[in-house]
Amino acid sequence: MSMEKGQAQGRIEGLREQINYHNYRYYVLDAPVISDQEYDELFAELQRLEEQYPELLSPDSPTQRVGAPPREELGTVEHSLPMLSLHSINEEAELSNFHETVRRETGDQATYVGEPKYDGVAIELVYRDGVLEIASTRGDGVVGEDVTDNVRTIKAVPLRLIRAEGAPPLPSLLEVRGEVYLPIAAFSELNRRREEAGETLFANPRNAAAGSLRQLDANITAQRPLDIFCYGVGWVEGHTFASEWEILQSLPQWGLRVDQRCQICEDIEACIAYHRQMADARDELPYEIDGVVFKVNDLAMQAVLGERSRSPRWAVAYKFAARQAITRINEIFISVGRTGALTPVASLEPVQISGVTVSRASLHNRREIERKDIREGDTVVVQRAGDVIPQVVRVEIEKRDGTQKPFTMPGHCPVCGTEVLQQEGDPIVRCPNIDCPAQIQGRLEHFVSRNAMDIDGMGEKIVAQLLEEGLVRHLPDIYELEKEDLVALERMAEKSAQNLLDAIESSKQTTLARFIYSLGILQVGAHVAEVLATHFGRLQDLMAASEETLQSIHEIGPEIAHSVHTFFAAKSNRRIVEELLAHGISFEELQPTTGSLEGLSFVLTGAMERFPRQEATAEIQKRGGRVTSSVSKTTDYVVAGADPGSKLTRAQELGITVLSEDEFRKLLGYS
Ligand code: IVH
């Protein structure tokens, strides 16, 4: 059966409209009016027609959620209005203080909107003329990551807004903010499958959502049933709202999903009741929440209250008490980390806390054990701090029956037997033997970990086997591994061995910050490594820096400065660095900051003749500038190559300076 093109176009448009409407009924209203089968038939018909008339395809068609090609990296997006965070409180008294401030400063009795505080990933969706243009993560609040391809796979996110009957007209520009989350059931199922496949498990639904959203391949995201709740707006053109409540009422009428559990709270008593009600409902909800949010309803009042540096003064997040459980300490054992620290760890009778099985909790050090009087065999209250890291809160002393055994820290390292040391005033006991297998294992694990050299597939077990077989001992040994070495390992097939070798090879292309972090210098976490890399730009300069120079850097205190200096002063460490570099590890040298484009924001559009986009981006970043993918009021320059498209139009509308390729080259200092 074939149709004439004009007829097909009409049918295609009709089908798209129907499908969008049924998506809205299903995902937003949770009230479908047709069966799944009827829906599938409409969808299949649309797909058929679009296949037949590819020229009629349009990116906002409901069939176009999947199929974007994998990316090399996620681009960046500058938010037109910063995405703020929320001030957290834990007590009713703090809520009263908040309410007092609001009353004092607005001279009025405020009404609030109460919303669940979703534990997912904050997101911004930009709809221009009703079509989804960009989706980005919050990032540092100013610049986020471009996750458009991934967000398009989320069924509850409309690719094109609808206008329900009686709804206000669609704004010409609508920036919507909300939280992307993975429902708890989907999280459990995902982890179950990962366990079966021998993959690492996600610690909680939030991490799973974040990991899914930041995939470079949207086809993987498409397999994770992410969902969304919208809770606010950013920049809006062509519509004005008077209150938060009006926003929450309008969004669903345009096809955007809002939680039915949001409520108006007329006064502080209603807020307290709402907090209690949601805390009670928490365990029954199909998604994770960790508190409730109260927002002053009236937007004019919000404007009077304004913002602190990073959070609005018109909103507050009232957290729930941490979830706790009671269990027994079966044993206390010592774990030796990469720095030689001996950490006592409680091995617990496995217990469920908010859907996660907890079987271990760090007891930190001897002082902590003594302070809480923790003994082997004790019945204890455990909780997940920030609902993630398990900790022992207290002992149920009345449950003691005389069989409990006090714990004493060993005088020798349980791994290598070396006598341990404890510095005056330091609560931590350390194994001083830098050749202790536990330290070596820890250093290697750290080196290959995700934020360090990111050698995929080289987990704890493989590292342990490599150590045992004597194949690696020092970091550079990793780069001398050969296929025969790997194939000889237990449970290592030819294919996995090759994958591992490939991962090792590709880890050589890295960044200076990652490399610094991977060395495992005491006190140097990922952030400090980033600070050092941006400051020095070149590894040699960092290695040669005096303690004084290091200390003069913003965010680098005396302890970090001392640790970094001591590390590079040691000949053995310098040799390791040299060997690693000799194995071909390389990173682009960055210009130290104080670049000529410091603080400026660029958008690149169209094709440049002599500048591949990646190179142009690198040149800007080297000089301290930023490259984002969407044009906003805060963009400083738009660089337009051939066929620039809508970004150029937008720049002109906003009066932003547009540079030609030649002008851009001049700005960079080329002749
Ligand atoms: S409003 C007012 N509403 O909490 C500006 N945020 O600490 C702040 N969040 O990054 C956003 N549920 O990821 C808002 N109902 C809710 C929220 C919510 C969860 C998250 C969001 C944000 C963080 C702020």
Residues whose N, C-alpha, C, O or C-beta is under 5 A from the ligand:
A	BS01	IVH	L84 S85 L86 E115 P116 K117 Y118 V121 A122 E179 Y231 V293 P312 A315
